[in-house]
Amino acid sequence: MPATGAALLAPPPAGTEAARVRLGAAPDTALDILRSLANDPAVTVPAALALHPAAPGDIDLARARAA
């Protein structure tokens, strides 16, 4: 189910950049957290999401809008 509105614009979770990269790469990370990580200002976090096999397509849209 694609995210809408606030889910796409949610701020990224708090923590160090390395922790957010690990969270974005973890196979058991919830989809709402993956969506919020797509808005992360650190380039390495969305890059980890780009490699995540379970990341839905709307995450790519959120990254494209942020660019």
ABEGO torsion letter per residue (X at the ends): XBBBEAAAABBBBBEBAAAAAAAAABAABBAAAAAAAAABABAAAAAAAAABAABBAAAAAAAAAAX
